[in-house]
Amino acid sequence: MGVAAAWVVLATGWPARHERPARAPDASAAYITAWRRSQLATWKVTLRWDRQAGGGHLAESVRIAQRPPDRLDEGGGNVQARRGDRQLACAAGEDGRLRCRDAGPAPPYEQQVDDGVALLRTQLTGPARLYDVRADTTGCFVLQLRVRYPAPPYGQRARLCFDAATGAPTFIEVDRVEGRDRQEAVAVSGAVADADLAPPPGLPG
């Protein structure tokens, strides 16, 4: 190949200037709004919970019912509940039966939600934030860890979705160094009766 031909190859093969891909728009405000709505709305949801870690696999059913300020969270042999301004905690005793006890006064519900929003803002917004947030499919968000942090609250990456009609959480997937937790809704409703907020049968009320 002559000098002229070589120059043509070099000139036409000169690397083009590569632009960095545009970063997805920040969706932290939208996620915080969706989370706040989920805390203030009335709904019930049954989720299938799966954990994969160290080659092992666990699966449970999780049931959550909420009619603010009342809430019942049941799964994995444990129950946590709030009734009005009181907290209720339930756990298995030595005989294997679940037993409930009064866990003391609960903070004002709206204050509790506002405190949660404030915490999310420190984690998801500003130059010192832990996560970048982007919108995914409708009602879903992806949180990506952006700094080194011990025991990050949403793992290295998380995907979270909310039901458009009720605001209930319908999908929660958290990737951690040690494994993955996944919760996916199998039933969602905006109708919550007193019975949905009661401890399981056989537990003291």
C-alpha positions in Angstrom: 0.0 0.0 0.0 1.4 3.4 -1.0 1.7 6.4 1.3 -1.4 8.0 -0.2 -3.5 4.9 0.3 -2.3 4.6 3.9 -3.3 8.2 4.6 -6.8 7.5 3.3 -7.2 4.5 5.6 -5.9 6.6 8.6 -8.1 9.6 7.8 -11.3 7.6 7.3 -10.6 5.5 10.4 -9.9 8.4 12.7 -11.9 7.8 15.8 -15.1 9.9 16.1 -15.6 12.0 19.2 -17.7 10.0 21.6 -20.3 11.8 23.6 -21.2 10.4 27.0 -24.7 8.9 27.0 -27.2 11.3 28.5 -28.0 10.6 32.1 -31.6 9.6 32.7 -33.6 12.4 34.2 -33.6 12.5 38.0 -36.8 10.9 39.3 -36.1 11.3 43.1 -38.9 13.8 43.6 -41.4 11.5 41.8 -40.3 8.5 43.8 -40.6 10.4 47.1 -44.1 11.6 46.1 -45.1 8.0 45.2 -43.7 6.7 48.5 -45.6 9.4 50.5 -48.8 8.5 48.7 -48.3 4.9 49.5 -48.0 5.7 53.2 -51.1 7.9 53.4 -53.5 5.7 51.2 -55.8 2.8 52.2 -54.9 -0.5 50.7 -54.1 -4.2 51.3 -51.6 -6.3 49.4 -50.4 -9.9 49.5 -46.8 -10.3 48.2 -44.7 -13.3 47.5 -41.3 -12.8 49.1 -38.2 -14.6 47.8 -34.6 -14.4 49.0 -31.7 -15.8 47.1 -28.4 -15.8 49.0 -25.3 -18.0 49.3 -26.8 -20.6 46.9 -29.9 -20.9 49.2 -33.5 -19.9 48.6 -36.3 -18.9 50.9 -39.9 -18.0 50.1 -42.7 -16.6 52.2 -46.0 -14.8 51.8 -46.3 -11.3 53.2 -49.6 -9.6 53.9 -49.9 -5.9 54.6 -53.1 -4.0 55.3 -53.2 -0.2 55.9 -55.9 2.2 56.7 -54.0 5.1 58.3 -53.2 5.3 61.0 -53.9 1.6 61.4 -51.6 -1.0 59.8 -50.9 -4.7 59.9 -47.7 -6.3 58.5 -47.6 -10.1 58.6 -45.0 -12.4 57.3 -42.2 -14.8 58.1 -43.9 -15.8 61.4 -43.9 -12.2 62.7 -46.6 -9.6 62.9 -46.2 -5.9 63.5 -49.2 -3.6 63.8 -50.4 -0.2 64.7 -53.8 0.6 66.1 -54.6 4.3 66.4 -51.8 5.8 68.6 -50.5 2.4 69.9 -48.0 0.0 68.4 -48.5 -3.8 68.6 -45.7 -6.4 68.2 -46.2 -10.1 67.8 -43.7 -12.9 67.7 -43.5 -16.7 68.2 -43.1 -17.8 71.8 -41.2 -20.9 73.0 -44.2 -23.0 72.2 -44.2 -21.8 68.6 -47.4 -19.8 69.0 -47.5 -16.2 68.0 -48.3 -13.8 70.8 -48.9 -10.1 70.7 -48.0 -7.4 73.1 -48.5 -3.7 73.4 -45.3 -2.1 72.1 -46.0 1.4 73.4 -47.2 4.7 72.0 -46.8 5.3 68.3 -45.7 8.7 67.0 -48.4 10.9 65.3 -49.0 9.2 61.9 -48.4 12.2 59.7 -45.2 13.1 61.6 -44.0 9.5 61.0 -44.6 9.9 57.3 -43.0 13.3 57.2 -39.9 11.9 59.0 -39.8 9.2 56.3 -39.9 11.7 53.6 -37.1 13.7 55.2 -34.9 10.6 55.4 -35.6 9.8 51.8 -34.5 13.3 50.8 -31.2 12.9 52.5 -30.7 9.5 50.8 -31.9 10.4 47.3 -31.3 14.1 46.7 -28.4 16.6 46.8 -24.7 16.2 46.1 -24.2 13.9 49.1 -27.0 11.5 48.1 -26.5 7.7 48.3 -28.6 6.8 45.2 -29.4 8.0 41.8 -33.1 7.5 41.0 -34.6 7.1 37.5 -38.1 6.3 36.4 -38.6 2.8 34.9 -41.9 1.5 33.6 -45.1 3.2 34.7 -45.2 3.4 38.5 -41.7 1.9 38.9 -38.3 3.4 39.9 -34.7 2.2 39.9 -32.4 3.3 42.7 -28.6 2.9 41.9 -26.1 3.2 44.7 -23.5 5.9 43.7 -21.1 5.9 46.7 -19.4 3.3 48.9 -21.6 2.9 52.0 -21.8 0.3 54.7 -25.1 -1.7 54.6 -26.8 0.6 52.1 -30.6 0.7 52.8 -31.6 -0.2 49.2 -28.6 -2.4 48.5 -26.4 -1.9 45.5 -29.5 -1.5 43.3 -33.3 -1.6 43.8 -36.4 -1.5 41.7 -39.6 -0.5 43.4 -43.2 -0.2 41.9 -46.5 1.2 43.2 -50.0 0.4 42.2 -51.5 3.3 40.2 -55.0 2.9 41.6 -54.2 2.4 45.4 -50.6 3.5 45.8 -49.8 0.1 47.4 -46.3 -1.3 46.8 -46.5 -4.0 44.2 -42.8 -4.9 43.5 -39.7 -4.5 45.6 -36.4 -6.0 44.4 -33.2 -5.2 46.3 -29.8 -6.5 45.1 -27.2 -6.7 47.8 -23.7 -8.0 47.8 -24.8 -11.1 49.7 -27.9 -11.8 47.6 -31.3 -10.6 46.3 -34.6 -10.0 48.0 -37.7 -9.8 45.8 -41.4 -9.1 46.7 -44.1 -9.2 44.1 -47.8 -8.6 44.6 -50.2 -11.4 43.9 -53.3 -9.5 45.2 -54.0 -5.8 45.7 -57.1 -4.0 46.9 -58.2 -0.6 48.0 -60.9 -2.0 50.3 -59.7 -2.6 53.8 -62.1 -4.0 56.5 -61.6 -4.2 60.3 -60.8 -7.9 59.9 -57.9 -7.2 57.5 -56.3 -5.2 60.3 -56.8 -7.8 63.0 -54.0 -10.2 64.1 -54.2 -13.7 62.7 -56.8 -16.0 64.4 -55.7 -17.4 67.7 -53.7 -14.3 68.6 -54.8 -12.1 71.5 -56.5 -9.0 70.3 
